[in-house]
Every structure is written in C-alpha cells, then in structure tokens.
Amino acid sequence: MKKTIIFIILIIFLCFLIPIIFTQRFETAPVLSENKKPQELQVDSTYDYNDFTTIKLLHTASNSIEEVNLDEYLCNVVSAEIPASYNMEALKAQAVVARTYTIYTIIKNKGKHGNADICDSSSCCQAWISKENRLEKWNEDVRTEYWNKIVEAVNSTIGEVVTYEGEMINALYHANSGGKTEIASGVWGGGDYPYLQSVETARRRRI
C-alpha cells in the first residue's frame, strides 16, 4: 500500500515536472570566431574634417539647395532634435551623433538628393529648423541662453564622430526606446549593423 502511494505521488510529480522541462526557453550566445573580438563604438576625430567644411542642404519645402557651414547646420539640427533645456552632456551627445549621421550620409548616399548632400526632412534624413524659427518657438527670456547652449554643444565637439572598426557608423537615433532598442532589421528589414543591436536602455529618473 505504501509503495502504491509513493508511486502515485511520483507520477503526479513527473506530470508537473515534464511540461516545465520541455517549455523552457534557451538562448544561445552569439559565437565569435577565435580571432575575432567584439569591437566597440569609439568617438573619433582623426579623419580630415576639412573635407566636410560645407554641405549642400536641400530645403524640401522650396526644393532649393543651400550651401551651409557644417557646424552651423548642426546647430539647426540639434536645436530641432532635442530640447535645449536638457543637460549639456546630452546636447553634446546629440551633436556628435548628428555630425556622424551627416557625414555618413554624404559619403554613403551620394546622389540620393541629386546635387544636395542631405535634406531638411526628419522623415527622410534628420530634422532641421532655421535659427529664426527656433528662436520664435522659445520663450523670449530663454532664447539667448538656449541658443548659446546649442552652439556650445556643437563647438565643443567639433570634428568628433562615432566609428566602428575605423568606419563612420550609420548613426540612426530616436527620442524614446521604450526601455529597449530594436535590431535594425526588425525596423527596416534587410541586413543588420553589428552596432545597432537590441539592448536595454537606462530609464530617466524623475528628480
């Protein structure tokens, strides 16, 4: 009788244990070749920045092309892409990413906009706003302070870009990841970039 009870208990236990075993999800770590070590993104300023002193900007509303100084252009981009009230280090990071994206686009996407290097549309390239329009959108009491912050962020990072294995990256960026980024192919399809992988992102703390 005792053996029968033990046997029944054992059967019940296995009934619960087997589904657990076979429904476990296992993740396989990516395999690297013996001679291949994972690379890291680097902020680089060793390339010849003089090759990109000016750019040809396509204004999509008027279908006109304007030749502008790259760093002046970046001030317009940074002021359109991120609130000037943010911490200076965040503005600097945005300046570096915007500069990287701009130069990558000039190098890799020649001919995309005809005779222009890049356009002012956020749905195609990256956001851009004129200084006059940007100032109008800020309260009068902070206009000078905010614009000076944007200029400082761009000027203090002059020439700095992000590279991977010595090459300029396609520095795509977003306003909010929702706590976790997505791999490039999960958004656009096609191939993946080794530096645009799914990772958890830090959440901003409320103070």
Secondary structure, 3 states (H helix, E strand, C coil): CHHHHHHHHHHHHHHHHHHHHHCCCCCCCCCCCCCCCCCCCEEECCCCHHHHCEEEEEECCCCEEEEEEHHHHHHHHHHHHCCCCCCHHHHHHHHHHHHHHHHHHHHHCCCCECCECEECCCCCCCCCCCHHHHHHHCCHHHHHHHHHHHHHHHHCCCCCEEEECCEECCCCCCCCCCCECCCHHHHHCCCCCCCCCCCECCCCCCC
